[in-house]
């Protein structure tokens, strides 16, 4: 990265669309040494508590990879 580019942002929030076929979408972005996850879901297809369970499992799996 060139010095003229300035400092990297502290974080990045990504909006992702579920589209017609995917009830849950997770988009990963690396910012420096961190991983940012953008998550979208269709409430008509998946209840929020179920999405939370899926995401908790996903994050636990990522943490286990360390």
N, C-alpha and C positions, 0 to 999 in steps of 0.2 A: 504494500500500500504506500502510495506516495505521500510525503508530508503535506503536500498541497490539498489533499483530500480531507484533512481534518480528522478529528476523533470519530471513532465508530459510535453509533447510537448505543445507549445503555440497554435497549431492548427493542424488539420488533414485534408488532402485533399483526398477524395475518388474518384477513377475512377469507374464508373459503366457502364455496357453495356446495350444497349437497347434490345438486343436479337431480335428474329424474330417476336415477338408478341406485344411488347410494344413500341409505338412511343416516349414516354417520360418516363424516370425512375428517381426517386428521392431517394437517399439513405441518411439516417440520421445517424449521429454519434455524440455522446456526448463526449466532451473533457473537463473534469473539470466541470465548470458551464456553458459552452457554447454548442450550438448546431451547428454543421457543416452540411451543405447540399451539397451533390454531385449530379449534374444534368447532364444527357446525353439525347440527342434527335436525331432523324433521320431527317435531313434537307429535305429529299425527302418526308417525311410524314407530317411534321409540320414546317411552316415557323418560323424563329427566332422571329419576333415580337409577334406572337401568343404564343410562349413559354414564352416570357418575361411577357405577360399579365397573363398567368396561374401562373407563379412563384410569381409575385407581389401579386396576390390574395391569394396564399398559404401563403406567408410571413405575409400578413396583417391579415389573419385568425389566424396564430400562435401568433402574437403580441396581438390580441384581447383576447386570452386565459389567458394572464397574469392576 
